[in-house]
Amino acid sequence: MTFQFDPSFDAESLHMPGDSLIELDQIESSLRILLPSELRDLFIEFGSAIVFNKDVEFPAEKCAYSDDSGRIGVSVIYGPVGGSLGIILIN
């Protein structure tokens, strides 16, 4: 099954000057985690950090950062770039 991004999330790719793409395998190696397939698909689709132009929430009951209702808000997903919005630098 292919991941389909919901256009109602009103998101856009955020490319910063000087950003260079990092291979997804390099991200996993540097962070010592496996990215969920949905996140890998988002990075392939957007190519960099993803900025949401409206409030977006996802169910995340087991996440330490979720709210009392078991959801987590997302405004930016840090992407596979070497700049200041790259997932490796942020984490």
C-alpha positions in Angstrom: 0.0 0.0 0.0 1.4 3.4 -1.0 1.1 6.3 1.5 -1.2 9.0 0.3 -0.6 12.5 1.9 -3.8 14.2 2.8 -3.9 17.6 0.9 -6.3 19.0 3.6 -3.2 19.3 5.8 -2.1 22.3 3.7 1.6 21.6 3.8 4.5 22.8 1.9 8.1 21.9 1.4 10.6 24.3 3.2 13.9 24.6 1.3 16.5 26.8 2.9 19.4 28.3 0.9 22.4 25.9 1.0 20.4 22.9 2.1 21.6 19.6 0.6 19.6 16.4 0.7 20.7 13.6 3.0 20.0 10.0 2.1 17.2 8.5 4.2 19.5 5.6 5.1 22.1 8.1 6.5 19.4 9.7 8.7 18.4 6.3 10.1 22.1 5.4 10.7 22.9 8.8 12.4 19.7 8.7 14.6 20.0 4.9 15.2 16.3 4.4 14.4 14.3 3.1 11.5 12.0 5.7 10.1 8.3 4.7 9.7 7.4 4.0 6.1 4.9 6.9 6.2 7.7 9.3 7.1 10.0 8.0 4.5 7.2 8.4 1.9 6.7 12.0 3.1 10.4 12.8 2.7 10.4 11.3 -0.8 7.3 13.4 -1.7 8.4 16.7 -0.2 12.2 16.4 -0.3 12.9 18.6 2.7 11.3 20.0 5.9 7.5 20.1 5.8 5.7 23.0 7.1 1.9 22.7 7.9 0.0 25.9 7.4 -2.8 24.9 9.8 -3.0 22.8 12.9 -2.6 19.2 12.3 -2.9 16.5 14.9 -2.2 12.7 14.8 -3.1 10.0 17.2 0.0 9.1 19.2 -1.2 7.4 22.4 2.2 5.9 23.3 4.2 9.1 22.6 5.6 10.9 25.6 4.7 14.2 24.0 1.1 13.5 23.2 -1.7 15.4 25.0 -4.3 14.1 27.4 -6.4 12.8 24.6 -3.5 10.8 23.1 -2.9 13.1 20.2 0.2 15.1 19.1 0.2 18.3 17.1 2.6 18.8 14.2 3.6 22.2 12.7 6.9 21.2 11.2 8.4 17.8 10.2 12.2 18.3 10.0 13.5 16.9 6.8 16.3 15.1 5.1 18.5 18.1 4.6 21.9 19.2 6.0 20.7 22.7 7.0 19.2 24.1 10.1 15.9 22.3 9.6 17.4 18.9 9.0 16.2 16.0 11.1 19.7 15.0 12.2 20.7 18.4 13.4 17.4 19.0 15.2 17.6 15.6 17.0 
